[in-house]
Amino acid sequence: MIAHILIVDDDPIQRRLLKHAVERQGYSAHLAENGRAALEFLRNTSGVVNVIILDLMMPEMDGLSFLGAIRALGIETPVIVQTGQGGIETVVEAMRAGAFDFVVKPVSPERIAASVANALKVDLKETKSRAVRRRNGAIGFNDIVSASPDMLRVIDLAQRAAHSNIPVVLEGESGVGKEMIARAIQSASDRAGKPFITVNCGAIPQNLVESILFGHEKGAFTGASEKHTGKFVEADGGTLFLDEIGDLPLEVQVKLLRAVQQGEIETVGAGKVQKVNVRLVSATNKDLIEEVRGGRFREDLYYRLNVFPITIPALRRRKEDIPHLARVFAERFSVEQKLSRNVTLSSGALALLTSYDWPGNIRQLENAIFRAVVLSQSDELTEADFPQIAAQLPDYSSGALASAAGLPEGGSDAERVVRDALAGTPVYANSERSRGRMDAKAMLAAAYPSDDNVIATTDETGEVRKLADVEEELIRFALKFYRGQMSQVARKLGIGRSTLYRKLKDYGIDPDDPLKEAA
């Protein structure tokens, strides 16, 4: 069955580009030049549209008014909002208004295709099959939920790596999903169905690491009452996932180097070597090259393992993934807890979750959803179900962001909302909220007053400053202003992302520093 996508945008060029991108994926595209026309289309073709792609800024009826109108009509079609502002305030505003996902202009065909695909496959049947696959440990790339361009690049690299036996190192903070990527690599390789063995190098006592990895013979050391098969032998023919490899003791690194180079291991207490056929995937939350410089990691082993590095971005750098992940976790836990109905998330809850930076990444988000599902007494999770998250966002709780959407609340007349929307009247709860509504630029300007928005052109001696110094300061300000959203920073500075990353490296700028300062 062909999916039908409604594209709502007042720009004819943008409509044409989106139509081409949607039809390339095999979907049927319908066009509307503004919110009023789209609302009329939906009223006349009930149930036809599967996904709506909606521009926020349009004449006659803007995106937020349109969202309020379709929700008042009871239309639950997933809406992907397009915004020219990448700030978190705009994201919160769209999520509170009921958006399923958001994309920042200019949007690539790959990004919009991923977002549409995610919107189409969010249903209980898909979640049940995903939950079963997770329990069985067989996780493929289709199980990785993402709409982020950075994460889609990670998936693309991992898929390429899966077709060979090249050693892979997965870099990233704890909880970003390194093991899931490793399992997907295994599932997509010719070793699918073979053993996938996980070893957390940081959780093993140092005196037992060698024995656990390579095994030991009976009587090899005090307490070795039986022969033990090591993880390398268990993974023979399959994949060995070495998590937190940066914590591996130096003396064990020598033996690991031999296993990587020659495919041979030496069991503790044995007098001969043993051949093994193992695909090695490593993971670390440390900077391995710094560990090499500090003498804590062997340089020769580093170059043997780090043949195909893949860096997985932190969740705060791909906030567009948060709504998708939250929905999937809520549905999966509903299935696992054998609830009679799927637990969903309100638009307010999604806005709250998207506002938070999640220092524990996906693992922390997953645990928060799990707790909320278990404790919830209704079929919908709201902001009240995430008190720990709300407590860490005082600005959100203060009402400055909560009132940004300016949408009608419970008790408003749904028919009035629809009638006003069709007449072109903006849909707000009352005139006070309409006057109090702030756009993203106004919020950012308030957050960064003019005194902080000045870059000096001369130094303390009155001489003109070096161009490099001014450039570094401007990049630091842009990172802070756009809250570390690299695509937005690069676009506003008029440079490519690769150039931006190179300049960050040249100036020794940690992209997270401006976010810490802003917090």
C-alpha positions as CSV (number, residue, x, y, z in Angstrom):
1,M,0.0,0.0,0.0
2,I,1.4,3.4,-1.0
3,A,1.7,6.0,1.8
4,H,0.2,9.4,1.2
5,I,2.2,12.5,2.3
6,L,0.7,15.9,2.6
7,I,3.3,18.7,2.0
8,V,2.2,22.1,3.4
9,D,4.5,25.0,2.5
10,D,3.9,28.5,1.0
11,D,7.2,28.4,-0.9
12,P,6.5,26.7,-4.4
13,I,10.2,25.8,-4.8
14,Q,10.3,24.1,-1.4
15,R,7.1,22.3,-2.2
16,R,8.5,21.0,-5.4
17,L,11.8,19.9,-3.8
18,L,9.9,18.0,-1.0
19,K,7.5,16.5,-3.5
20,H,10.5,15.1,-5.5
21,A,12.2,13.8,-2.3
22,V,9.0,12.1,-1.2
23,E,8.1,10.5,-4.6
24,R,11.7,9.2,-4.9
25,Q,10.9,7.0,-1.8
26,G,7.8,5.6,-3.6
27,Y,5.3,7.7,-1.7
28,S,2.4,9.7,-3.1
29,A,2.7,13.5,-2.5
30,H,-0.2,16.0,-2.0
31,L,0.5,19.7,-1.9
32,A,-1.0,22.6,0.0
33,E,0.2,26.2,-0.1
34,N,-0.9,27.1,3.4
35,G,-2.5,25.8,6.6
36,R,-6.1,26.7,5.5
37,A,-5.8,24.8,2.2
38,A,-4.3,21.8,4.0
39,L,-7.1,21.8,6.6
40,E,-9.7,21.8,3.8
41,F,-7.9,19.0,2.1
42,L,-7.9,16.9,5.3
43,R,-11.6,17.6,5.9
44,N,-12.4,16.4,2.3
45,T,-10.2,13.3,2.3
46,S,-10.6,11.8,5.7
47,G,-8.1,9.1,6.4
48,V,-6.1,9.3,3.2
49,V,-3.0,11.1,4.5
50,N,-0.5,9.1,6.5
51,V,2.1,11.8,7.2
52,I,2.1,15.7,7.1
53,I,5.2,17.8,6.3
54,L,4.4,21.2,7.7
55,D,6.2,24.6,7.4
56,L,5.9,26.7,10.6
57,M,6.0,30.2,9.0
58,M,3.1,30.7,6.5
59,P,0.6,33.4,5.7
60,E,-3.1,33.1,6.4
61,M,-2.6,30.2,8.8
62,D,0.8,29.4,10.4
63,G,2.0,26.0,11.4
64,L,1.1,26.2,15.1
65,S,-2.4,27.3,14.2
66,F,-2.7,24.4,11.8
67,L,-1.5,22.0,14.5
68,G,-4.1,23.3,17.0
69,A,-6.8,23.0,14.4
70,I,-6.2,19.4,13.4
71,R,-5.8,18.3,17.0
72,A,-9.2,19.9,17.8
73,L,-10.6,17.9,14.9
74,G,-9.2,14.7,16.4
75,I,-6.8,14.1,13.5
76,E,-3.8,12.2,14.9
77,T,-1.8,12.0,11.6
78,P,2.0,12.4,12.4
79,V,3.2,15.9,11.6
80,I,6.8,16.7,10.7
81,V,7.5,20.3,11.2
82,Q,9.9,22.3,9.2
83,T,11.6,25.2,10.9
84,G,14.2,27.8,9.9
85,Q,15.2,28.2,13.5
86,G,17.3,25.4,15.0
87,G,17.2,26.6,18.7
88,I,15.8,24.3,21.4
89,E,13.0,26.8,22.1
90,T,11.6,26.3,18.6
91,V,11.8,22.6,19.0
92,V,10.0,22.7,22.4
93,E,7.3,24.9,20.8
94,A,6.7,22.5,18.0
95,M,6.7,19.4,20.2
96,R,4.3,21.0,22.6
97,A,2.0,21.8,19.7
98,G,1.9,18.1,18.9
99,A,4.5,17.7,16.2
100,F,5.8,14.1,15.7
101,D,9.2,15.3,14.5
102,F,11.0,18.4,13.3
103,V,13.6,19.2,10.7
104,V,15.7,22.3,10.3
105,K,15.8,24.0,6.9
106,P,17.5,23.5,4.5
107,V,16.6,19.8,4.9
108,S,18.3,17.1,2.9
109,P,16.3,14.5,1.0
110,E,17.9,11.8,3.1
111,R,16.8,13.5,6.3
112,I,13.2,14.0,5.3
113,A,13.1,10.4,4.0
114,A,14.3,9.1,7.3
115,S,11.8,11.2,9.2
116,V,8.8,10.1,7.0
117,A,9.9,6.4,7.4
118,N,10.0,6.8,11.2
119,A,6.6,8.3,11.2
120,L,5.2,5.5,9.1
121,K,6.6,2.6,11.1
122,V,5.6,3.7,14.6
123,D,3.0,1.1,15.4
124,L,2.5,-1.6,18.0
125,K,3.2,-4.4,15.5
126,E,6.6,-3.0,14.7
127,T,7.4,-2.5,18.4
128,K,6.4,-6.0,19.3
129,S,8.7,-7.5,16.6
130,R,11.5,-5.1,17.7
131,A,11.0,-6.2,21.3
132,V,11.3,-9.8,20.4
133,R,14.4,-9.2,18.3
134,R,16.0,-7.4,21.3
135,R,15.3,-10.2,23.6
136,N,16.9,-12.7,21.2
137,G,19.9,-10.4,20.8
138,A,19.5,-10.2,17.0
139,I,19.5,-6.5,16.4
140,G,19.8,-5.1,12.8
141,F,20.3,-1.6,11.4
142,N,16.5,-1.3,11.0
143,D,16.1,-1.5,14.7
144,I,18.2,1.6,15.3
145,V,15.8,4.5,15.7
146,S,17.2,7.8,14.3
147,A,16.3,10.8,12.2
148,S,19.5,12.7,12.9
149,P,21.8,13.4,9.9
150,D,24.9,12.7,12.1
151,M,23.5,9.4,13.3
152,L,22.4,8.4,9.8
153,R,26.1,8.9,8.8
154,V,27.1,6.6,11.6
155,I,24.7,3.9,10.4
156,D,26.0,4.3,6.8
157,L,29.6,3.8,8.0
158,A,28.7,0.9,10.2
159,Q,26.8,-0.8,7.3
160,R,29.9,-0.4,5.1
161,A,32.1,-1.9,7.8
162,A,29.8,-4.8,8.2
163,H,30.7,-6.2,4.8
164,S,34.3,-6.9,5.7
165,N,36.3,-8.2,8.7
166,I,38.0,-4.8,9.2
167,P,38.6,-4.0,13.0
168,V,36.1,-1.3,14.1
169,V,36.4,1.1,17.1
170,L,33.2,2.7,18.2
171,E,33.9,6.0,20.0
172,G,31.3,7.9,22.1
173,E,30.1,8.7,25.6
174,S,28.6,6.0,27.8
175,G,25.0,5.2,26.9
176,V,25.0,6.4,23.3
177,G,24.3,2.9,21.9
178,K,27.8,1.5,21.0
179,E,26.8,-2.1,21.7
180,M,23.7,-1.8,19.6
181,I,25.8,-0.6,16.6
182,A,28.2,-3.5,17.2
183,R,25.3,-6.0,17.2
184,A,23.9,-4.5,14.0
185,I,27.3,-4.8,12.4
186,Q,27.3,-8.5,13.3
187,S,23.8,-9.0,12.0
188,A,24.6,-7.4,8.7
189,S,27.9,-9.4,8.2
190,D,28.5,-12.9,7.0
191,R,28.9,-13.8,10.6
192,A,25.2,-13.3,11.3
193,G,23.8,-16.1,13.5
194,K,27.3,-16.8,14.9
195,P,28.3,-16.0,18.5
196,F,28.4,-12.4,19.6
197,I,30.4,-12.2,22.8
198,T,30.6,-9.1,24.9
199,V,33.4,-8.2,27.4
200,N,33.4,-5.1,29.5
201,C,37.1,-4.6,30.0
202,G,36.5,-1.9,32.7
203,A,34.4,-4.3,34.9
204,I,36.9,-7.1,35.2
205,P,39.4,-7.3,38.0
206,Q,42.9,-6.7,36.5
207,N,44.2,-10.0,37.7
208,L,41.5,-11.9,35.9
209,V,41.4,-10.0,32.5
210,E,43.9,-12.4,30.8
211,S,42.1,-15.5,32.1
212,I,38.7,-14.3,31.0
213,L,39.8,-13.2,27.5
214,F,42.1,-16.1,26.7
215,G,41.1,-18.8,29.2
216,H,43.2,-20.9,31.5
217,E,44.2,-24.5,32.1
218,K,43.3,-26.4,35.3
219,G,46.0,-25.6,37.9
220,A,47.4,-22.7,36.0
221,F,47.3,-20.6,39.1
222,T,46.0,-20.7,42.7
223,G,42.2,-21.3,42.6
224,A,42.2,-22.6,39.0
225,S,40.4,-25.8,39.9
226,E,38.9,-26.3,36.5
227,K,39.8,-25.5,32.9
228,H,38.2,-22.3,31.6
229,T,37.3,-21.4,28.0
230,G,38.1,-17.8,27.3
231,K,36.0,-15.3,25.4
232,F,38.1,-15.5,22.3
233,V,37.3,-19.2,22.0
234,E,33.6,-18.6,22.8
235,A,33.5,-16.0,19.9
236,D,35.3,-18.2,17.4
237,G,33.6,-17.8,14.0
238,G,31.6,-14.8,15.3
239,T,32.3,-11.4,16.8
240,L,34.0,-10.3,20.0
241,F,32.9,-6.9,21.4
242,L,35.4,-5.4,23.7
243,D,33.6,-2.6,25.6
244,E,35.7,0.1,27.3
245,I,38.9,-1.2,25.7
246,G,40.8,1.8,27.0
247,D,40.7,0.2,30.5
248,L,42.6,-2.9,29.4
249,P,45.8,-3.4,31.4
250,L,49.1,-2.9,29.4
251,E,50.3,-6.4,30.0
252,V,47.1,-7.9,28.5
253,Q,47.4,-5.5,25.5
254,V,50.5,-7.4,24.3
255,K,48.6,-10.6,24.1
256,L,45.6,-8.9,22.4
257,L,48.0,-7.5,19.8
258,R,49.1,-11.0,18.9
259,A,45.5,-12.1,18.7
260,V,44.6,-9.3,16.3
261,Q,47.8,-9.6,14.2
262,Q,48.0,-13.4,13.8
263,G,44.7,-14.7,14.9
264,E,46.4,-16.7,17.7
265,I,45.8,-16.8,21.4
266,E,47.7,-18.5,24.2
267,T,45.7,-19.9,27.1
268,V,47.1,-19.2,30.6
269,G,49.0,-22.3,31.6
270,A,49.1,-23.9,28.2
271,G,52.3,-24.6,26.3
272,K,50.9,-24.0,22.8
273,V,49.0,-21.3,20.9
274,Q,45.5,-21.8,19.5
275,K,44.1,-20.4,16.2
276,V,40.9,-18.4,16.4
277,N,38.7,-16.7,13.8
278,V,37.2,-13.7,15.5
279,R,35.8,-10.4,14.2
280,L,36.9,-7.7,16.7
281,V,34.7,-4.7,17.4
282,S,36.0,-2.4,20.2
283,A,34.3,0.5,22.0
284,T,35.6,3.3,24.2
285,N,34.4,6.5,25.9
286,K,38.0,7.7,26.2
287,D,40.2,9.5,23.7
288,L,42.5,6.6,22.8
289,I,45.2,8.8,21.2
290,E,45.4,10.7,24.5
291,E,45.7,7.3,26.3
292,V,48.6,6.4,23.9
293,R,50.3,9.8,24.6
294,G,49.9,9.2,28.3
295,G,51.5,5.7,28.1
296,R,48.3,3.9,29.1
297,F,47.6,2.3,25.8
298,R,50.1,0.7,23.4
299,E,50.6,2.6,20.2
300,D,51.0,-0.5,18.0
301,L,47.7,-1.9,19.4
302,Y,46.0,1.4,18.8
303,Y,46.9,1.4,15.1
304,R,45.8,-2.2,14.8
305,L,42.4,-1.6,16.3
306,N,41.7,1.9,15.1
307,V,41.5,0.9,11.4
308,F,37.8,2.0,11.0
309,P,36.8,4.4,13.8
310,I,33.2,5.4,14.1
311,T,32.2,8.3,16.5
312,I,28.6,8.1,17.8
313,P,27.3,11.5,18.8
314,A,25.9,12.2,22.2
315,L,22.1,12.5,22.5
316,R,22.2,16.2,23.2
317,R,23.8,16.6,19.7
318,R,20.9,14.8,18.0
319,K,17.8,16.0,19.9
320,E,15.6,15.3,16.9
321,D,16.0,11.6,17.9
322,I,14.6,12.1,21.4
323,P,10.8,12.0,20.4
324,H,11.3,8.9,18.2
325,L,13.3,7.1,20.9
326,A,10.8,8.1,23.7
327,R,7.9,6.7,21.7
328,V,9.7,3.5,20.8
329,F,10.7,2.9,24.5
330,A,7.2,3.6,25.7
331,E,5.7,1.2,23.3
332,R,8.3,-1.5,23.9
333,F,7.9,-1.3,27.7
334,S,4.1,-1.4,27.3
335,V,4.6,-4.7,25.5
336,E,7.2,-6.0,28.0
337,Q,5.0,-5.1,31.0
338,K,2.0,-6.8,29.3
339,L,-0.1,-3.7,29.6
340,S,-3.6,-3.9,28.1
341,R,-2.9,-0.8,26.0
342,N,0.1,1.1,24.6
343,V,1.3,3.9,26.8
344,T,1.8,7.1,24.7
345,L,3.4,10.4,25.5
346,S,1.7,13.8,25.5
347,S,3.1,16.6,23.4
348,G,4.1,18.4,26.7
349,A,6.0,15.3,27.8
350,L,7.8,15.1,24.5
351,A,8.7,18.8,24.7
352,L,10.1,18.3,28.2
353,L,12.2,15.3,27.2
354,T,13.5,17.2,24.2
355,S,14.5,20.2,26.3
356,Y,16.8,18.1,28.5
357,D,20.4,17.4,27.5
358,W,20.5,13.8,28.8
359,P,24.1,13.4,30.2
360,G,23.5,9.7,30.5
361,N,22.4,9.6,26.8
362,I,20.1,7.0,25.4
363,R,20.5,4.7,28.5
364,Q,19.3,7.5,30.8
365,L,16.3,8.3,28.5
366,E,15.4,4.6,28.3
367,N,15.5,4.3,32.1
368,A,13.4,7.4,32.6
369,I,10.7,6.1,30.2
370,F,10.8,2.7,31.9
371,R,10.2,4.2,35.3
372,A,7.4,6.4,34.0
373,V,5.6,3.5,32.2
374,V,5.8,1.3,35.4
375,L,4.5,4.0,37.7
376,S,2.0,5.6,35.3
377,Q,-1.7,5.1,36.2
378,S,-3.0,6.2,32.8
379,D,-2.4,5.4,29.1
380,E,-0.6,8.7,28.5
381,L,2.6,10.0,30.0
382,T,2.7,13.7,30.8
383,E,5.2,16.1,32.2
384,A,4.1,15.1,35.7
385,D,5.5,11.6,35.1
386,F,9.0,13.0,34.7
387,P,9.5,15.0,38.0
388,Q,13.3,14.4,38.1
389,I,13.7,15.8,34.6
390,A,11.5,18.8,35.2
391,A,13.4,19.6,38.4
392,Q,16.6,19.9,36.4
393,L,15.0,22.4,33.9
394,P,14.0,25.4,36.0
395,D,13.7,27.6,32.9
396,Y,11.2,25.1,31.5
397,S,9.2,25.0,34.7
398,S,9.1,28.8,35.0
399,G,6.6,28.9,32.2
400,A,8.7,30.9,29.7
401,L,9.0,27.9,27.4
402,A,5.7,26.3,28.4
403,S,3.7,29.3,27.3
404,A,5.6,29.6,24.0
405,A,3.3,27.4,22.0
406,G,0.3,29.5,22.8
407,L,-2.2,26.7,22.0
408,P,-5.7,26.2,23.3
409,E,-6.0,24.2,26.5
410,G,-8.6,21.8,27.8
411,G,-12.0,23.2,28.0
412,S,-11.8,25.3,24.8
413,D,-14.5,25.0,22.2
414,A,-13.0,22.7,19.5
415,E,-15.5,23.9,16.9
416,R,-14.5,27.5,17.5
417,V,-10.9,26.6,17.1
418,V,-11.5,25.0,13.7
419,R,-13.8,27.8,12.6
420,D,-11.3,30.5,13.5
421,A,-8.5,28.5,11.9
422,L,-10.4,28.2,8.6
423,A,-11.1,32.0,8.8
424,G,-7.4,32.6,9.0
425,T,-7.5,33.7,12.7
426,P,-4.5,32.6,14.7
427,V,-5.4,29.9,17.1
428,Y,-4.4,30.9,20.7
429,A,-6.1,30.3,24.0
430,N,-6.5,34.1,24.6
431,S,-5.2,37.4,23.5
432,E,-2.8,37.7,26.5
433,R,-1.0,34.5,25.4
434,S,-0.9,35.7,21.8
435,R,0.8,38.9,22.9
436,G,3.2,37.0,25.2
437,R,4.3,34.5,22.6
438,M,8.0,34.8,21.7
439,D,9.8,33.5,18.7
440,A,13.1,31.6,18.9
441,K,15.2,34.7,17.9
442,A,13.6,36.8,20.7
443,M,14.3,34.0,23.2
444,L,17.9,33.7,22.1
445,A,18.4,37.5,22.2
446,A,17.1,37.5,25.8
447,A,19.4,34.7,26.8
448,Y,22.5,36.5,25.3
449,P,22.3,40.3,26.0
450,S,24.1,42.8,23.9
451,D,27.0,43.0,26.3
452,D,27.8,39.4,25.6
453,N,27.2,39.9,21.9
454,V,30.3,42.1,21.3
455,I,33.5,40.9,19.8
456,A,36.3,43.4,20.2
457,T,38.3,44.4,17.1
458,T,41.3,45.9,19.0
459,D,43.4,44.5,21.9
460,E,44.3,46.2,25.2
461,T,47.1,48.1,23.5
462,G,44.8,49.5,20.9
463,E,46.2,47.4,18.0
464,V,43.9,45.5,15.6
465,R,43.5,41.9,16.9
466,K,44.7,39.0,14.8
467,L,42.1,37.5,12.4
468,A,42.5,34.1,14.0
469,D,41.7,35.4,17.5
470,V,38.5,37.1,16.3
471,E,37.5,34.0,14.3
472,E,38.0,31.8,17.3
473,E,35.9,34.0,19.5
474,L,33.2,34.2,16.9
475,I,33.1,30.4,16.6
476,R,32.9,30.0,20.4
477,F,30.0,32.5,20.5
478,A,28.2,30.8,17.6
479,L,28.5,27.4,19.4
480,K,27.0,29.0,22.5
481,F,24.3,30.9,20.7
482,Y,23.1,27.9,18.7
483,R,23.6,25.5,21.7
484,G,26.1,23.3,19.9
485,Q,24.0,22.5,16.9
486,M,26.8,22.0,14.4
487,S,24.8,22.2,11.2
488,Q,23.2,25.5,12.3
489,V,26.6,26.9,13.4
490,A,28.3,26.0,10.2
491,R,25.4,27.4,8.1
492,K,25.3,30.7,10.0
493,L,29.0,31.1,9.8
494,G,28.9,30.4,6.1
495,I,31.3,27.4,6.1
496,G,30.9,23.7,5.7
497,R,30.7,21.3,8.6
498,S,34.0,19.7,7.8
499,T,35.6,23.1,7.8
500,L,34.0,23.9,11.1
501,Y,35.3,20.7,12.7
502,R,38.8,21.4,11.4
503,K,38.7,24.9,12.9
504,L,37.5,23.5,16.2
505,K,40.5,21.2,16.2
506,D,42.9,24.0,15.2
507,Y,41.7,26.3,17.9
508,G,41.4,23.5,20.5
509,I,37.7,24.1,21.1
510,D,35.6,21.5,22.8
511,P,32.1,21.8,21.3
512,D,30.6,21.0,24.7
513,D,32.3,23.9,26.5
514,P,29.9,26.6,25.4
515,L,27.0,24.4,26.4
516,K,28.5,24.0,29.9
517,E,29.0,27.8,30.2
518,A,25.4,28.5,29.0
519,A,24.1,26.0,31.6
